[in-house]
Amino acid sequence: MKNLVIVESPAKAKTIKKYLGKDFTVLASFGHVRDLVPKEGAVEVENDFAMHYQIIQRNKKHVDEIAKALQKADALYLATDPDREGEAIAWHLCEILTKKKLLKNKPTYRVVFHQITKKAIQKAIEDPREISQHLVDAQQARRALDYLVGFRLSPLLWRKIRRGLSAGRVQSPALRMIVEREEEISQFKAQEYWSILAELNKNEDFSAKLIEYNGEKLKQFSIVETKSAEDVRDELFAAAQGFLVVSKIEKKQRKRHPSPPFITSTLQQEAARKLGFTAKRTMRVAQQLYEGITIGMGAVGLITYMRTDSFNLANEALAEIRDFILKKYGKENLPDNANFYKTKSKSAQEAHEAIRPTSVLRTPDSLREYLTDEQLKLYKLIWKRTVASQMVHALLDIVAVDFACDNKGIFRATGSTIAKPGFITVYQEGVDDNKSDSDERLLPEFKKGEKIKLLDIKAEQHFTEPPPRYSEASLIKALEEHGIGRPSTYASIISTLQDRAYVVLEKKRFYPTDVGCIVNKFLSNYFTQYVDYDFTAHLEDQLDAIARGEKEWVPLLEEFWHPFFELLQEIDAKVERKDVTQELLDEKCPECGKPLSLRLGKNGRFIGCTAYPDCKYTRNVDENGSEQSEVEVVADRKCPKCDSDLIIRKGKYGKFIGCSAYPKCKFIEPLEKPEDTGVTCPKCNKGTILKKKSRRGKIFYACSCYPKCKYAIWNEPVAEKCPKCGWPILTIKETKKFGRQKVCPQEDCDYKVSVDDE
């Protein structure tokens, strides 16, 4: 008997073929095979939301290949990914093949596995099931919702703001998060406060903070003025007479428990913190580790499926991990029973597993020669987290020591020592925004009544700080906490916001653009419900209920669509473009006396006369006026032309460094240095290729030796020689029709290969 197995990627097909033998042919669908037709009426709202699909052009050849192979096969096994999207792909393939009359009298099976190992694959083939219509319905409902929102709301944005804009069901609440954080920061009023620190020494230097003064406990803002802080400092220093006395010692032990094994969101967060990976890069590398890496014995999947929200580990994996810990780290580091973790998510699919190595015996060191640098880094992170999750807790000795300064004040120092490292031997979770445990420093041993040498007492000025802008890790964490999106969508949400130029990533923090702020203002003011976090999360919960078979998908769409469509029509009729893109200022035009307004143009926000086109007065937002919220001086730098201060300015192409003496001095330079790709310039062979932005915000790549070398390309370079013409580099090109390809940048060379084909 000949059997045809369909998976999503060619790399996975190659690995699985090895496990199934000569009676099985394994082909790849190359992802999704059908999508909604890209035009009005793809979802018929008046016909129970009937959906009209077409084969995706770039995958037509793969569908044809599958159809051809099926003619010679006796049975079809659909082994697409074990999630809703994978279920939908399997269903779409069945629909296509049924229309071609190729499934008549041929059994069709749905097989699911969460790791690509011989045992898992063979078990899945032996225990197939039918396609889950509930999962398919949930995916269809999600796709219909995204279409109805995007296809109806985007044209409204064109009419009310500018052409080319678009809105998304889950991206819009994410944009709201970033904009609201920026508004918090801009409205934040810094509050001054002072801390009084005693510099002490007992064999080594350490410090203690004033917590009590003249018998009163100090709050954070008790000392707020320079004069009073210095007065307190002088009084205490005089009273101390060169030493402080240990007045109280408190010791206690604290347990620190290991973090659970990775799920999709925590993997993306931790890879961002510890490796500097974007969410998109993390998922790309994880996909490679899941689908199979050649490690001497052939290709093998190294981790379990990386799109999951379950903390579960299979019993056989737990047994192997516990045995490994016992042999490697000793009985004292192995708990009596396996550690189990309960997910907080209502939607978690407990039948799935957390992200773990397919075998803990494949240590990172044993795979070093087979993996690329980024593959090894991510695998090591997953391996360590998995092992640590099944080890005993760490035990910390916490000590707090009070030092008396005569009868004037009490200083306190806190610290800790690791009494029993437990899981910390292997792994510790990273933290966001430099949040760390202030207790984690070592202190000398003390005795009550002991005199400790005082080196100095310092008064240090501080200012309260606004909340930090979102990083990729903290944004994903916030999305997860609010229930916005699901494991497979976080990376695409972030990429979409950047691709639409609604946000930019600077110094690993998200800043909303002018367009992003205007779009968010429009949606928040007029479509409040649909960017509401609770509403978005509730909709996700309803989609999960459809997947579980607890809710029908058509009534859900009806419940959403009718009030949404009525609101669309109302806003379209009532709201004018100027209501969205203009904001009146309390200032008159210097040329005609009419009011000025803050407006949105094709290159960002500017100030213009409301009498346009009769009066054409305009100026930049940061030019000659209070509209510039704050001038940020560039530290320790002067203008190389006139020696004036350099400041960060904002022009129509974004932020840049400019001379404060403008317009007398017009010196400017980029705000940030371009990112170095590390690829040697193929033209001069001296510089490296830098990632840059054009004045209109488009990314391009150019030699670092410019203007001596003017080599530049539009696509990301790869340090691989063209196998056809020998040019020293290739580039990554991505199109809707052909997907991601490696191509030769030389005009007279037509070499190209799909990244998925490699």
C-alpha positions in Angstrom: 0.0 0.0 0.0 1.2 3.5 -0.8 0.4 6.3 1.6 0.6 10.0 1.1 1.5 12.2 4.1 1.1 16.0 4.0 3.0 18.3 6.3 3.5 22.1 6.2 7.2 22.5 5.5 9.8 20.7 3.4 12.2 20.5 6.3 9.7 18.6 8.3 8.8 16.4 5.3 12.5 15.4 5.0 12.7 14.4 8.7 9.4 12.5 8.8 10.1 10.5 5.6 13.1 9.0 7.3 10.9 7.6 10.1 8.1 6.1 7.9 9.9 4.1 5.2 9.3 3.2 1.6 5.5 2.8 1.9 5.0 6.5 2.6 5.5 9.5 0.4 5.8 12.8 2.4 5.0 16.1 0.7 4.8 19.7 2.0 1.9 22.2 1.5 4.3 25.1 2.2 1.9 26.6 4.8 -1.6 27.8 3.9 -3.0 26.6 0.6 -6.2 28.7 0.4 -7.3 32.2 1.6 -10.3 34.4 1.1 -10.6 36.1 -2.3 -9.1 39.6 -1.9 -12.2 41.5 -2.8 -15.6 42.7 -1.5 -18.0 39.9 -0.8 -15.4 37.3 0.2 -17.6 36.9 3.3 -21.3 37.0 2.6 -22.8 38.6 5.6 -26.3 38.1 4.4 -25.8 34.4 3.6 -24.7 33.0 7.0 -21.3 34.5 6.4 -20.5 32.0 3.6 -16.8 32.4 2.8 -15.2 32.3 -0.7 -11.7 31.0 -1.0 -9.1 30.7 -3.7 -5.8 28.8 -3.9 -2.9 31.0 -2.9 -0.9 31.6 -6.1 2.6 30.9 -4.7 1.5 27.5 -3.4 -0.5 26.4 -6.5 2.4 24.3 -7.7 2.6 22.5 -4.4 -1.2 21.8 -4.4 -0.8 20.4 -7.9 2.0 18.2 -6.8 -0.1 16.8 -3.9 -3.0 16.1 -6.2 -0.7 14.3 -8.6 0.8 12.1 -5.9 -2.6 11.4 -4.4 -3.7 9.7 -7.7 -1.1 7.0 -7.0 -1.8 6.7 -3.3 -4.2 4.4 -1.4 -4.6 6.6 1.7 -4.1 10.3 2.7 -2.6 11.3 6.1 -2.9 15.0 6.9 -0.1 15.8 9.4 -0.2 19.6 9.5 0.6 21.5 12.7 -1.3 20.6 15.9 -3.2 23.8 16.2 -6.2 25.6 14.7 -4.2 26.8 11.7 -2.9 23.4 11.0 -6.4 21.9 11.4 -7.7 24.5 8.9 -4.9 23.8 6.4 -5.8 20.1 6.5 -9.5 20.9 6.0 -8.7 23.3 3.1 -6.6 20.5 1.4 -9.6 18.1 1.8 -11.9 20.7 0.2 -9.6 21.2 -2.7 -8.9 17.5 -3.3 -12.6 16.6 -2.9 -13.5 19.2 -5.7 -10.9 17.5 -7.8 -12.7 14.2 -7.1 -9.5 12.6 -5.8 -10.7 11.5 -2.4 -13.4 9.1 -3.6 -13.0 5.7 -1.9 -9.7 6.8 -0.4 -9.5 6.9 3.4 -8.4 10.3 4.8 -6.8 10.6 8.3 -5.8 13.5 10.5 -2.6 12.7 12.5 -1.2 15.0 15.2 2.1 15.0 16.9 3.9 17.5 19.1 7.5 16.4 18.5 9.2 15.1 15.4 10.8 11.9 16.7 10.5 8.3 15.4 8.3 7.2 18.3 6.0 10.2 18.1 5.5 10.0 14.3 4.9 6.2 14.3 2.4 6.5 17.2 0.5 9.3 15.4 0.2 7.3 12.2 -1.1 4.3 14.2 -3.7 6.4 16.1 -5.3 8.8 13.5 -8.5 10.8 14.0 -10.9 12.8 11.9 -10.5 16.5 11.1 -12.0 18.5 14.0 -14.8 20.7 12.6 -14.8 22.6 15.8 -11.2 23.7 15.4 -11.9 24.5 11.7 -14.9 26.6 12.6 -12.9 28.6 15.2 -10.2 29.3 12.6 -12.8 30.3 10.0 -14.6 32.6 12.5 -11.2 34.2 13.3 -10.4 34.7 9.6 -13.9 36.1 8.9 -13.7 38.6 11.8 -10.3 39.8 10.7 -11.5 40.2 7.1 -14.7 42.1 8.2 -12.8 44.5 10.4 -9.9 45.0 8.0 -11.9 45.2 4.7 -14.4 47.6 6.2 -12.4 49.7 8.6 -9.3 50.3 6.4 -11.2 52.2 3.7 -12.7 54.4 6.4 -9.2 55.2 7.6 -8.3 56.1 4.0 -11.2 58.6 3.8 -10.7 60.1 7.3 -6.9 60.1 7.7 -4.9 59.1 4.6 -4.7 56.4 1.9 -2.9 53.2 2.5 -3.7 52.8 6.2 -5.2 49.7 7.6 -6.7 48.5 10.9 -6.7 45.1 12.5 -8.8 43.4 15.1 -5.9 42.5 17.5 -3.3 44.9 16.3 -5.4 48.0 17.2 -5.6 47.2 20.9 -1.9 46.5 20.9 -1.3 49.9 19.3 -3.5 51.5 21.9 -1.2 50.0 24.6 1.9 51.6 23.1 0.2 55.0 22.5 -1.3 55.1 26.0 2.1 54.3 27.5 3.6 57.2 25.5 0.9 59.5 26.8 1.6 58.4 30.4 5.3 59.3 29.8 4.5 62.7 28.3 2.1 63.7 31.1 4.4 62.4 33.8 5.6 65.0 36.3 8.9 64.0 38.0 9.0 64.4 41.7 12.2 65.1 43.5 13.3 63.1 46.6 16.5 62.4 48.4 18.1 59.4 50.1 20.7 59.4 52.8 23.2 56.7 52.5 25.9 55.7 55.0 29.1 54.3 53.5 30.5 51.7 55.9 33.3 49.3 56.1 33.9 45.9 57.8 36.7 44.2 55.9 34.9 45.5 52.8 32.8 48.5 51.8 29.0 48.4 51.8 26.2 50.9 52.2 23.1 51.3 54.4 20.0 53.6 53.8 18.5 55.9 56.3 15.1 54.6 57.3 14.4 56.4 60.6 15.2 60.0 61.6 14.6 61.6 65.0 12.4 58.7 65.9 10.1 58.9 62.8 10.0 56.3 60.1 11.0 57.9 56.7 8.8 57.6 53.7 10.2 57.8 50.2 9.5 61.5 49.7 10.2 62.6 53.3 13.3 64.5 52.3 12.7 66.5 49.2 15.0 69.6 49.3 18.7 70.0 48.8 19.1 72.2 51.9 17.2 69.9 54.2 18.8 66.8 52.9 22.3 68.2 53.4 21.3 69.5 56.9 20.2 65.9 57.8 23.4 64.5 56.4 25.6 67.0 58.3 23.7 66.4 61.6 24.0 62.6 61.3 27.6 62.7 60.4 28.5 64.9 63.4 26.4 62.7 65.7 28.1 59.4 64.4 31.6 60.5 65.4 33.1 58.0 62.9 31.1 54.8 63.6 27.6 53.3 63.6 26.4 50.6 66.1 24.7 47.4 65.0 21.3 47.7 66.8 19.3 44.9 65.2 19.9 41.8 63.1 17.0 40.0 61.4 17.6 36.7 59.6 15.1 34.6 57.7 15.1 32.0 55.0 13.2 32.4 51.7 12.4 29.8 49.1 12.7 30.7 45.4 10.8 28.3 43.1 11.9 27.5 39.6 10.0 28.9 36.6 7.7 26.6 34.6 8.9 25.2 31.3 8.5 27.6 28.3 5.2 28.3 26.5 5.2 30.5 23.4 4.8 33.8 25.1 7.5 33.2 27.8 9.9 31.8 25.3 9.5 35.0 23.2 9.9 37.2 26.3 13.0 35.4 27.6 14.7 35.2 24.2 14.2 39.0 24.0 15.7 39.6 27.4 18.6 37.2 27.4 19.4 36.8 23.7 18.1 40.1 22.2 16.0 38.1 19.7 12.8 39.6 18.2 9.7 37.6 18.6 9.8 36.9 14.9 13.4 35.7 15.0 12.6 33.5 18.0 9.8 31.7 16.3 11.8 31.3 13.1 14.7 29.6 14.9 12.3 27.5 17.1 10.6 26.3 13.9 14.0 25.1 12.6 14.7 23.2 15.9 11.2 21.7 15.8 11.2 20.6 12.2 14.6 18.8 12.3 18.3 19.4 12.3 20.9 16.9 10.9 23.0 15.9 13.8 25.1 13.0 12.5 22.4 10.3 12.6 20.2 12.2 10.2 17.6 14.9 10.7 15.8 14.9 14.1 13.4 17.3 15.7 15.2 18.8 18.7 12.3 20.5 20.5 8.5 19.9 20.8 6.0 22.1 19.0 6.7 25.8 19.8 3.1 27.2 19.6 1.6 26.2 22.9 0.1 27.7 26.1 0.3 24.5 28.2 2.9 23.9 30.9 2.4 20.1 30.7 5.3 17.7 30.2 4.8 14.2 29.0 5.3 11.4 31.6 8.1 9.8 29.5 9.8 13.2 29.3 9.5 13.8 33.1 11.0 10.4 33.8 14.0 11.1 31.5 14.5 14.6 32.9 14.4 13.4 36.6 16.8 10.6 35.8 19.2 13.1 34.2 19.0 15.5 37.2 19.7 12.6 39.6 22.8 11.5 37.7 24.1 15.0 36.7 23.2 17.1 39.8 22.7 14.6 42.6 19.8 13.4 44.7 19.7 16.6 46.8 18.6 18.6 43.7 15.8 16.3 42.7 12.4 16.8 44.4 10.5 13.8 45.7 7.9 14.2 43.0 7.8 15.9 39.6 7.0 19.6 39.6 3.6 20.4 38.0 2.6 23.9 36.9 -0.9 25.2 36.4 -1.5 27.7 33.6 -3.6 30.8 34.3 -5.0 30.9 30.8 -8.6 29.6 30.4 -7.8 28.7 26.8 -4.7 26.6 27.5 -4.9 23.3 25.6 -3.8 20.9 28.4 -3.4 18.1 25.9 -0.5 19.9 24.4 3.0 20.1 25.9 5.2 22.9 27.0 8.2 23.7 24.8 11.0 21.2 25.8 13.9 19.2 24.2 12.7 16.0 22.6 15.4 14.4 24.6 17.2 16.0 27.6 20.1 13.7 26.9 20.9 15.9 23.9 22.8 18.5 25.9 23.6 21.8 24.3 27.3 20.9 24.3 26.7 17.7 22.5 24.9 19.6 19.6 27.4 22.5 19.4 29.0 21.3 16.1 25.6 20.8 14.4 23.8 24.0 15.2 24.2 27.6 14.0 25.0 30.2 16.7 21.4 31.4 17.0 20.0 27.8 17.0 22.4 26.8 19.8 21.6 29.9 21.9 17.8 29.2 21.7 18.2 25.5 22.2 20.4 26.1 25.3 17.7 28.5 26.7 15.0 25.8 26.2 17.1 23.0 27.6 18.2 24.9 30.7 14.7 26.1 31.5 13.2 22.6 31.1 15.8 21.0 33.4 15.6 23.7 36.0 11.8 23.4 36.1 12.1 19.9 37.5 14.7 20.7 40.2 14.3 21.6 43.8 13.7 25.2 44.9 16.6 27.4 45.9 17.0 28.5 49.5 18.2 32.0 50.3 19.4 33.4 53.7 18.0 36.9 53.9 19.6 39.3 56.5 18.5 42.9 57.4 20.9 44.8 59.7 20.0 48.1 61.4 22.8 50.5 62.4 22.1 53.2 65.0 23.6 56.7 64.6 23.6 57.9 68.2 20.0 58.6 68.9 19.4 60.5 65.7 18.8 57.9 63.1 18.7 54.3 62.0 20.3 53.0 58.8 19.4 49.6 57.3 21.4 47.3 55.0 19.8 44.2 53.4 21.5 41.3 51.7 21.3 37.6 51.0 23.4 34.5 50.5 22.4 31.4 48.7 22.1 28.7 51.3 21.0 26.0 48.8 21.2 26.8 45.1 18.8 24.1 43.8 17.6 25.0 40.3 19.7 28.2 40.3 22.6 25.8 39.5 21.2 25.6 36.0 19.0 28.6 35.3 17.4 31.9 36.5 14.6 33.7 34.7 15.4 37.2 33.3 13.6 40.4 34.4 12.2 43.3 32.5 13.3 46.9 32.8 16.2 46.2 35.2 13.8 45.1 38.0 16.0 43.2 40.4 15.8 42.0 43.9 17.4 44.7 46.1 18.2 42.1 48.7 20.6 40.2 46.5 24.0 41.4 47.7 26.4 39.8 50.2 27.0 41.4 53.6 29.7 40.6 56.2 28.8 38.9 59.5 27.7 41.2 62.3 27.1 41.1 66.0 24.6 43.2 67.9 26.3 46.1 69.6 29.3 46.0 67.3 30.8 49.3 66.2 31.1 49.6 62.4 33.5 52.2 60.8 31.7 55.0 59.1 33.5 56.3 55.9 31.0 58.9 54.8 27.3 59.9 54.8 25.9 61.0 51.4 22.8 62.8 50.4 21.7 61.6 46.9 19.1 63.4 44.8 16.6 61.3 42.8 13.6 62.0 40.7 10.6 59.7 40.2 10.6 58.1 36.7 7.7 57.5 34.3 6.8 54.0 33.4 9.2 52.5 30.8 8.2 52.2 27.2 7.3 48.7 26.0 10.1 46.4 24.9 9.2 43.3 22.8 9.3 41.2 26.0 7.1 43.5 28.1 4.6 44.1 25.3 4.1 40.4 24.7 3.7 40.0 28.5 1.0 42.7 28.5 -0.8 41.3 25.5 -0.9 37.9 27.2 -2.1 39.4 30.5 -4.9 41.2 28.8 -5.9 38.1 26.7 -5.2 39.8 23.4 -4.1 37.4 20.7 -2.9 33.9 21.1 0.5 32.2 21.1 0.8 32.1 17.3 -0.1 35.7 16.9 2.3 37.8 19.1 5.1 37.9 16.6 2.8 38.9 13.7 1.0 41.6 15.8 4.4 43.3 16.5 5.6 42.9 12.9 2.3 44.4 11.5 2.5 47.5 13.7 6.1 48.1 12.5 5.3 47.3 8.8 2.4 49.8 8.9 4.8 52.4 10.4 2.4 52.9 13.4 5.4 52.2 15.8 9.1 52.3 15.5 11.6 50.4 17.6 14.4 52.6 19.0 16.9 51.3 21.5 14.7 48.2 21.9 11.7 50.3 22.9 8.5 51.0 21.0 7.6 54.6 20.1 4.3 55.4 18.4 4.7 57.4 15.2 2.5 60.5 14.4 0.4 58.3 12.1 0.1 55.6 14.8 -1.1 58.2 17.3 -3.7 59.6 14.9 -5.0 56.1 14.0 -5.2 55.2 17.7 -7.0 58.5 18.5 -9.6 57.8 15.7 -10.2 54.2 16.8 -10.3 55.0 20.5 -12.7 58.0 20.0 -15.1 56.4 17.5 -14.6 52.6 17.8 -14.0 52.6 21.6 -15.6 49.1 22.1 -13.5 47.5 19.4 -10.1 48.6 20.9 -11.2 47.8 24.4 -8.9 45.3 26.0 -11.7 43.4 27.8 -13.9 43.3 24.6 -10.9 41.9 22.6 -10.1 39.3 25.3 -13.8 38.3 25.5 -13.9 37.7 21.7 -10.8 35.5 22.0 -12.6 33.5 24.7 -15.6 33.0 22.5 -13.4 31.8 19.7 -11.9 29.3 22.2 -15.4 28.2 23.1 -16.1 27.5 19.4 -12.9 25.4 19.2 -14.2 23.4 22.2 -17.5 22.9 20.6 -19.4 25.0 23.2 -20.5 27.7 20.8 -21.6 28.1 17.2 -19.5 30.3 14.9 -22.2 31.9 12.7 -24.2 33.4 15.7 -20.9 34.9 17.0 -20.3 36.6 13.7 -23.9 37.9 13.6 -23.5 39.3 17.2 -20.3 41.1 16.2 -21.2 42.3 12.6 -24.5 44.1 12.8 -23.6 46.7 15.5 -20.1 47.1 14.0 -21.6 47.8 10.5 -24.1 50.3 11.9 -21.3 52.2 13.7 -19.2 52.2 10.5 -22.0 53.9 8.6 -22.6 56.4 11.4 -19.0 57.4 11.7 -18.6 57.6 7.9 -21.5 60.0 7.7 -20.8 62.2 10.7 -17.0 62.5 11.1 -15.0 64.8 8.8 -11.3 64.3 8.0 -10.3 67.5 9.8 -12.0 66.2 13.0 -9.4 63.4 13.0 -6.3 64.9 11.5 -6.4 68.5 12.9 -6.2 69.9 16.4 -6.8 73.6 16.9 -4.1 75.6 18.8 -4.5 78.7 20.9 -2.4 80.7 18.4 -3.1 82.9 15.5 -1.5 82.6 12.0 1.3 85.3 11.8 0.3 85.9 8.1 -3.5 86.1 8.1 -4.6 86.1 11.8 -6.8 82.9 11.4 -6.3 80.1 14.0 -3.5 77.7 13.6 -3.9 73.9 13.9 -1.7 70.9 14.5 -2.2 68.8 11.3 -1.1 65.5 9.8 0.7 65.6 6.4 2.3 62.9 4.3 5.6 63.4 6.2 4.2 63.6 9.7 2.6 66.3 11.9 3.1 70.0 11.2 1.5 73.3 12.1 -0.6 75.0 9.5 -3.2 77.7 9.0 -6.8 76.7 9.1 -7.5 79.2 6.2 -5.6 76.8 3.8 -5.6 77.0 0.7 -6.1 80.7 0.9 -3.3 81.0 3.4 -0.4 78.5 3.0 1.5 79.3 6.2 3.2 76.2 7.8 6.0 75.4 10.1 7.5 72.3 11.7 6.2 71.2 15.1 9.6 71.8 16.8 10.3 75.2 15.1 10.1 78.5 17.1 7.3 77.5 19.5 6.1 75.8 22.6 4.7 72.9 20.5 8.0 71.2 21.1 7.3 69.5 24.4 10.9 69.4 25.6 14.3 70.2 24.2 16.6 67.2 25.0 20.3 68.3 25.1 22.8 65.8 23.8 25.1 65.1 26.8 28.7 66.1 26.7 28.7 67.1 23.1 29.0 70.5 21.3 28.4 71.3 17.7 31.6 70.7 15.7 30.8 73.8 13.5 29.9 76.5 16.0 30.5 75.0 19.5 26.8 75.5 20.5 24.8 72.8 22.3 23.6 69.8 20.3 19.9 68.9 20.8 17.6 66.2 19.7 15.2 67.7 17.2 12.2 66.3 15.3 11.7 67.0 11.6 9.4 65.6 8.9 11.7 62.5 8.6 11.8 61.8 12.3 14.2 62.6 15.1 17.8 63.7 14.5 20.6 65.5 16.3 20.9 69.2 15.3 22.6 72.4 16.4 20.7 74.5 18.9 21.9 77.6 17.0 19.7 76.7 14.0 19.0 78.4 11.6 22.3 80.2 11.9 24.1 76.8 12.0 22.6 73.9 10.1 24.7 71.0 11.4 22.8 67.8 11.6 23.5 64.1 12.0 21.5 60.9 12.5 20.2 60.2 16.0 21.3 56.6 16.0 24.2 54.7 14.4 23.0 52.3 11.7 22.9 48.6 12.6 25.9 46.7 11.3 24.9 43.4 9.5 28.5 42.2 9.8 28.5 41.3 6.0 31.6 42.5 4.2 31.0 44.9 1.4 31.4 42.9 -1.9 32.5 46.0 -3.8 35.3 47.5 -1.8 36.0 44.5 0.5 36.9 47.0 3.3 33.7 48.2 4.9 30.7 46.3 6.2 27.1 46.6 5.1 25.0 48.8 7.4 21.2 48.8 7.8 19.9 52.3 7.2 16.7 54.3 6.7 16.0 56.6 3.8 14.5 60.0 4.4 11.1 58.5 3.7 11.6 55.7 6.2 12.4 52.9 3.8 15.0 50.4 4.9 18.1 49.9 2.7 21.6 48.5 3.1 24.8 50.4 2.3 28.6 50.2 2.7 30.0 51.7 5.9 32.8 53.3 3.8 30.3 55.7 2.1 31.0 58.2 0.4 34.2 56.5 -0.7 32.2 53.3 -1.5 28.7 53.9 -2.7 27.6 50.2 -2.8 23.9 50.0 -1.7 21.1 47.4 -2.0 17.4 47.3 -0.9 17.3 43.8 0.5 19.0 42.2 3.6 22.4 40.8 2.7 23.6 37.3 3.5 27.2 36.3 3.7 26.9 33.5 1.1 28.5 33.3 -2.3 26.2 33.1 -5.3 26.5 29.5 -6.6 25.8 30.7 -10.2 28.0 33.9 -10.7 30.2 33.8 -7.7 29.2 37.3 -6.3 30.3 37.3 -2.6 26.8 37.9 -1.1 23.2 37.0 -1.6 20.1 38.9 -0.3 16.8 37.9 1.3 13.8 39.0 -0.8 10.2 38.5 0.3 7.2 38.8 -2.0 3.5 37.8 -1.6 3.8 35.7 -4.7 7.0 33.7 -4.1 7.5 34.1 -0.3 11.1 34.4 1.1 13.9 33.8 -1.4 17.6 34.1 -1.5 18.5 36.0 -4.6 21.7 37.3 -6.2 21.8 41.2 -6.1 23.7 41.3 -9.5 21.4 42.5 -12.3 22.8 40.1 -14.8 22.4 37.1 -12.6 19.0 35.5 -12.1 19.9 33.1 -9.3 17.1 32.6 -6.8 16.1 29.9 -4.4 13.2 29.6 -1.9 14.4 29.8 1.7 11.9 27.0 2.5 13.5 24.8 -0.2 16.9 24.7 1.4 
